Amino acid sequence: MKPKQPEIDDKSWRLLGVLQADARCPLKTAAAAAGLSIPAAAERVRKLEEAGIIRGYHADISPAAAGYGIQAVIGITAPQPQKRKLLDLLGRSPQVLECLHVTGADSYLLRVVAADIAELEQFIGTINGYGETRTSIVMSEPLPRRGLQRP
């Protein structure tokens, strides 16, 4: 039986906000920010994890500092018979940070990294056989990825 989806009330949203900003913050700090006791905060976090609302905890790594000088967004239109093979290849490719199945002209949008243009060109060459690609080089990140807020 699937666990009951917990209500995401104001206190839970405050707790989620603190964890999204710094998943390594002490539980005492997160609890205080949410107006909860430490045991109550721990229980909420456990329930949010079990319900799949909190999917994991991650480090935010700078691609450039890690040696990836190029970031790109690639749209690819893949015919149905090729999609499974393409997804298998993308899943094995360390350059692929994210793959979104989308509507519109593209089948998928990929966020990728590469050490340099030559590596990006080589990666695009490996996926071109699966469909038509359109590549946009990321120039800068004026609005970095941010956490979810209450709808």
VEXDRENKOL-707536 format. One record per atom (N, C-alpha, C): residue number from 1; atom name; x, y, z. Coordinates in steps of 0.05 Angstrom, whole numbers, always signed. Layout:
<vogus>
NUM  CA  X  Y  Z
...
</vogus>
This chain:
<vogus>
1  N  +17  -24  +0
1  CA  +0  +0  +0
1  C  +18  +25  +0
2  N  +11  +44  -17
2  CA  +26  +69  -19
2  C  +22  +86  +5
3  N  +44  +98  +16
3  CA  +40  +115  +40
3  C  +23  +139  +33
4  N  +8  +148  +53
4  CA  -10  +172  +49
4  C  +8  +196  +43
5  N  -1  +211  +23
5  CA  +14  +236  +15
5  C  +10  +256  +38
6  N  +33  +264  +50
6  CA  +30  +284  +72
6  C  +22  +311  +62
7  N  +7  +326  +78
7  CA  +0  +353  +71
7  C  +26  +370  +72
8  N  +29  +387  +53
8  CA  +52  +405  +53
8  C  +42  +432  +63
9  N  +42  +436  +89
9  CA  +32  +461  +101
9  C  +55  +481  +103
10  N  +49  +504  +115
10  CA  +69  +525  +117
10  C  +95  +516  +130
11  N  +92  +501  +152
11  CA  +116  +491  +166
11  C  +133  +472  +149
12  N  +119  +455  +134
12  CA  +133  +436  +117
12  C  +147  +452  +94
13  N  +134  +472  +83
13  CA  +146  +488  +62
13  C  +171  +503  +73
14  N  +169  +513  +97
14  CA  +193  +526  +109
14  C  +216  +506  +112
15  N  +209  +482  +122
15  CA  +229  +461  +125
15  C  +241  +454  +98
16  N  +224  +451  +77
16  CA  +234  +445  +50
16  C  +252  +467  +40
17  N  +244  +492  +45
17  CA  +260  +515  +36
17  C  +288  +514  +48
18  N  +290  +508  +74
18  CA  +316  +507  +87
18  C  +333  +484  +75
19  N  +321  +461  +72
19  CA  +335  +438  +61
19  C  +344  +442  +32
20  N  +327  +456  +16
20  CA  +335  +462  -12
20  C  +359  +481  -13
21  N  +359  +500  +6
21  CA  +381  +519  +7
21  C  +407  +506  +17
22  N  +405  +488  +36
22  CA  +428  +475  +47
22  C  +420  +448  +59
23  N  +422  +427  +44
23  CA  +413  +401  +53
23  C  +430  +390  +76
24  N  +454  +403  +81
24  CA  +471  +394  +102
24  C  +468  +410  +128
25  N  +448  +428  +128
25  CA  +444  +444  +152
25  C  +436  +425  +175
26  N  +443  +431  +199
26  CA  +436  +415  +222
26  C  +405  +414  +225
27  N  +395  +391  +233
27  CA  +366  +388  +237
27  C  +355  +409  +256
28  N  +372  +416  +276
28  CA  +364  +436  +296
28  C  +358  +463  +282
29  N  +375  +470  +262
29  CA  +371  +495  +247
29  C  +346  +494  +230
30  N  +342  +472  +216
30  CA  +319  +468  +199
30  C  +293  +469  +216
31  N  +294  +455  +239
31  CA  +271  +455  +256
31  C  +264  +483  +266
32  N  +284  +498  +275
32  CA  +279  +525  +284
32  C  +267  +542  +263
33  N  +277  +540  +238
33  CA  +267  +556  +216
33  C  +238  +550  +210
34  N  +230  +525  +214
34  CA  +203  +516  +208
34  C  +184  +520  +232
35  N  +195  +527  +255
35  CA  +179  +530  +279
35  C  +171  +504  +291
36  N  +188  +484  +289
36  CA  +183  +457  +298
36  C  +203  +448  +319
37  N  +196  +428  +335
37  CA  +216  +415  +352
37  C  +233  +397  +334
38  N  +256  +389  +344
38  CA  +274  +372  +328
38  C  +261  +345  +322
39  N  +248  +332  +341
39  CA  +234  +307  +334
39  C  +212  +311  +314
40  N  +197  +333  +316
40  CA  +175  +338  +297
40  C  +186  +343  +269
41  N  +208  +358  +267
41  CA  +221  +363  +241
41  C  +232  +337  +229
42  N  +244  +320  +246
42  CA  +255  +295  +236
42  C  +232  +277  +225
43  N  +210  +277  +239
43  CA  +187  +261  +230
43  C  +176  +271  +204
44  N  +174  +298  +201
44  CA  +164  +309  +176
44  C  +183  +303  +153
45  N  +208  +306  +158
45  CA  +228  +300  +137
45  C  +225  +270  +128
46  N  +223  +252  +148
46  CA  +220  +224  +142
46  C  +195  +219  +125
47  N  +172  +231  +132
47  CA  +148  +228  +117
47  C  +150  +240  +89
48  N  +163  +263  +86
48  CA  +167  +275  +60
48  C  +184  +258  +42
49  N  +204  +245  +54
49  CA  +222  +227  +39
49  C  +206  +202  +31
50  N  +191  +190  +49
50  CA  +175  +166  +43
50  C  +155  +171  +21
51  N  +143  +195  +21
51  CA  +123  +202  +1
51  C  +135  +209  -26
52  N  +162  +211  -27
52  CA  +175  +218  -53
52  C  +175  +248  -58
53  N  +167  +264  -39
53  CA  +168  +293  -42
53  C  +197  +302  -41
54  N  +212  +292  -21
54  CA  +241  +296  -21
54  C  +252  +272  -35
55  N  +264  +276  -58
55  CA  +275  +254  -75
55  C  +304  +248  -69
56  N  +318  +267  -56
56  CA  +346  +262  -51
56  C  +360  +287  -42
57  N  +385  +285  -36
57  CA  +402  +307  -26
57  C  +426  +308  -44
58  N  +433  +332  -55
58  CA  +453  +334  -75
58  C  +473  +356  -70
59  N  +497  +353  -80
59  CA  +517  +374  -80
59  C  +513  +390  -106
60  N  +516  +416  -105
60  CA  +515  +434  -128
60  C  +543  +439  -137
61  N  +551  +426  -159
61  CA  +579  +427  -169
61  C  +580  +445  -193
62  N  +600  +463  -193
62  CA  +604  +481  -215
62  C  +616  +465  -239
63  N  +602  +464  -261
63  CA  +614  +449  -284
63  C  +641  +461  -293
64  N  +643  +488  -294
64  CA  +668  +500  -302
64  C  +691  +493  -283
65  N  +686  +495  -257
65  CA  +707  +488  -238
65  C  +715  +459  -239
66  N  +696  +442  -248
66  CA  +701  +413  -250
66  C  +714  +405  -277
67  N  +719  +425  -294
67  CA  +733  +419  -319
67  C  +715  +418  -344
68  N  +690  +425  -341
68  CA  +672  +426  -364
68  C  +668  +455  -372
69  N  +683  +463  -393
69  CA  +682  +491  -402
69  C  +658  +498  -419
70  N  +643  +478  -428
70  CA  +620  +483  -446
70  C  +595  +470  -433
71  N  +574  +486  -433
71  CA  +547  +475  -427
71  C  +530  +480  -451
72  N  +512  +462  -457
72  CA  +494  +465  -480
72  C  +467  +453  -474
73  N  +447  +463  -489
73  CA  +420  +451  -488
73  C  +416  +440  -517
74  N  +409  +415  -518
74  CA  +406  +402  -544
74  C  +377  +392  -546
75  N  +364  +399  -567
75  CA  +338  +388  -573
75  C  +342  +366  -594
76  N  +328  +344  -591
76  CA  +331  +322  -611
76  C  +303  +312  -617
77  N  +298  +309  -643
77  CA  +273  +296  -653
77  C  +280  +268  -661
78  N  +270  +249  -646
78  CA  +277  +221  -651
78  C  +252  +205  -659
79  N  +253  +190  -681
79  CA  +230  +173  -689
79  C  +226  +151  -668
80  N  +201  +142  -665
80  CA  +194  +123  -644
80  C  +212  +98  -643
81  N  +219  +86  -665
81  CA  +236  +62  -663
81  C  +263  +67  -651
82  N  +273  +92  -651
82  CA  +300  +98  -641
82  C  +300  +107  -612
83  N  +277  +114  -601
83  CA  +276  +127  -574
83  C  +289  +110  -552
84  N  +283  +84  -551
84  CA  +293  +67  -529
84  C  +324  +66  -531
85  N  +334  +62  -555
85  CA  +363  +60  -559
85  C  +376  +87  -552
86  N  +363  +109  -560
86  CA  +374  +135  -554
86  C  +375  +140  -524
87  N  +353  +133  -510
87  CA  +352  +137  -480
87  C  +374  +120  -466
88  N  +378  +95  -476
88  CA  +399  +78  -465
88  C  +426  +91  -468
89  N  +432  +102  -492
89  CA  +457  +116  -497
89  C  +460  +140  -479
90  N  +439  +157  -478
90  CA  +440  +181  -461
90  C  +445  +174  -432
91  N  +433  +152  -422
91  CA  +436  +144  -395
91  C  +465  +136  -388
92  N  +479  +127  -408
92  CA  +507  +119  -404
92  C  +527  +142  -409
93  N  +517  +165  -419
93  CA  +535  +187  -427
93  C  +539  +206  -404
94  N  +564  +209  -394
94  CA  +570  +226  -372
94  C  +565  +256  -378
95  N  +564  +263  -404
95  CA  +559  +291  -411
95  C  +530  +299  -406
96  N  +512  +280  -405
96  CA  +483  +287  -402
96  C  +476  +291  -373
97  N  +469  +315  -366
97  CA  +461  +321  -338
97  C  +431  +318  -334
98  N  +416  +322  -356
98  CA  +387  +321  -353
98  C  +375  +315  -380
99  N  +354  +300  -380
99  CA  +339  +293  -405
99  C  +310  +297  -399
100  N  +297  +314  -414
100  CA  +269  +319  -410
100  C  +253  +310  -435
101  N  +232  +294  -431
101  CA  +214  +286  -452
101  C  +194  +309  -455
102  N  +192  +321  -479
102  CA  +177  +345  -482
102  C  +157  +343  -505
103  N  +138  +362  -506
103  CA  +120  +364  -529
103  C  +132  +384  -549
104  N  +120  +385  -572
104  CA  +130  +404  -592
104  C  +147  +390  -613
105  N  +165  +406  -625
105  CA  +181  +395  -647
105  C  +202  +375  -638
106  N  +212  +378  -613
106  CA  +232  +360  -603
106  C  +219  +336  -587
107  N  +233  +314  -588
107  CA  +225  +291  -571
107  C  +237  +295  -543
108  N  +262  +304  -542
108  CA  +276  +308  -516
108  C  +292  +333  -517
109  N  +295  +345  -493
109  CA  +314  +367  -489
109  C  +335  +357  -469
110  N  +360  +361  -477
110  CA  +382  +352  -460
110  C  +398  +375  -450
111  N  +406  +374  -425
111  CA  +426  +393  -415
111  C  +452  +377  -412
112  N  +472  +387  -427
112  CA  +497  +372  -428
112  C  +521  +389  -421
113  N  +543  +377  -414
113  CA  +568  +390  -409
113  C  +589  +377  -426
114  N  +610  +392  -432
114  CA  +633  +381  -447
114  C  +658  +397  -439
115  N  +681  +385  -441
115  CA  +706  +398  -434
115  C  +711  +422  -453
116  N  +704  +417  -478
116  CA  +709  +437  -499
116  C  +691  +432  -523
117  N  +693  +449  -543
117  CA  +676  +447  -567
117  C  +681  +421  -581
118  N  +705  +412  -582
118  CA  +711  +386  -596
118  C  +696  +363  -582
119  N  +696  +363  -556
119  CA  +682  +341  -542
119  C  +652  +344  -547
120  N  +641  +369  -547
120  CA  +613  +372  -552
120  C  +606  +363  -581
121  N  +623  +369  -600
121  CA  +619  +361  -627
121  C  +619  +330  -629
122  N  +637  +317  -615
122  CA  +638  +288  -615
122  C  +613  +276  -603
123  N  +603  +288  -580
123  CA  +579  +278  -568
123  C  +555  +281  -587
124  N  +553  +304  -599
124  CA  +530  +308  -618
124  C  +532  +288  -641
125  N  +556  +282  -649
125  CA  +559  +262  -670
125  C  +549  +234  -662
126  N  +552  +228  -636
126  CA  +542  +202  -627
126  C  +512  +200  -626
127  N  +498  +223  -623
127  CA  +469  +222  -621
127  C  +455  +229  -647
128  N  +470  +241  -666
128  CA  +458  +249  -692
128  C  +445  +226  -707
129  N  +455  +202  -704
129  CA  +443  +179  -717
129  C  +416  +171  -707
130  N  +408  +183  -685
130  CA  +382  +177  -673
130  C  +360  +197  -680
131  N  +368  +220  -691
131  CA  +349  +240  -699
131  C  +362  +267  -704
132  N  +346  +286  -712
132  CA  +356  +313  -718
132  C  +360  +328  -692
133  N  +383  +342  -690
133  CA  +389  +357  -666
133  C  +391  +387  -671
134  N  +386  +402  -650
134  CA  +389  +431  -650
134  C  +404  +438  -624
135  N  +426  +451  -626
135  CA  +443  +456  -603
135  C  +445  +486  -597
136  N  +442  +493  -572
136  CA  +446  +521  -563
136  C  +468  +520  -541
137  N  +489  +536  -545
137  CA  +510  +538  -526
137  C  +501  +556  -503
138  N  +505  +548  -479
138  CA  +498  +565  -456
138  C  +520  +586  -452
139  N  +513  +611  -454
139  CA  +532  +633  -451
139  C  +536  +640  -422
140  N  +515  +641  -406
140  CA  +516  +647  -378
140  C  +491  +637  -365
141  N  +490  +640  -339
141  CA  +467  +630  -323
141  C  +456  +653  -306
142  N  +441  +672  -319
142  CA  +432  +695  -304
142  C  +412  +689  -282
143  N  +398  +667  -284
143  CA  +380  +658  -263
143  C  +386  +628  -257
144  N  +403  +622  -237
144  CA  +410  +594  -233
144  C  +386  +578  -223
145  N  +388  +552  -225
145  CA  +367  +534  -216
145  C  +362  +540  -187
146  N  +336  +540  -180
146  CA  +328  +546  -153
146  C  +308  +525  -143
147  N  +304  +525  -117
147  CA  +285  +506  -105
147  C  +256  +512  -110
148  N  +240  +493  -105
148  CA  +211  +497  -107
148  C  +200  +514  -84
149  N  +180  +529  -90
149  CA  +166  +544  -70
149  C  +137  +536  -70
150  N  +122  +543  -50
150  CA  +94  +536  -48
150  C  +79  +547  -72
151  N  +63  +530  -86
151  CA  +48  +540  -109
151  C  +26  +561  -100
</vogus>
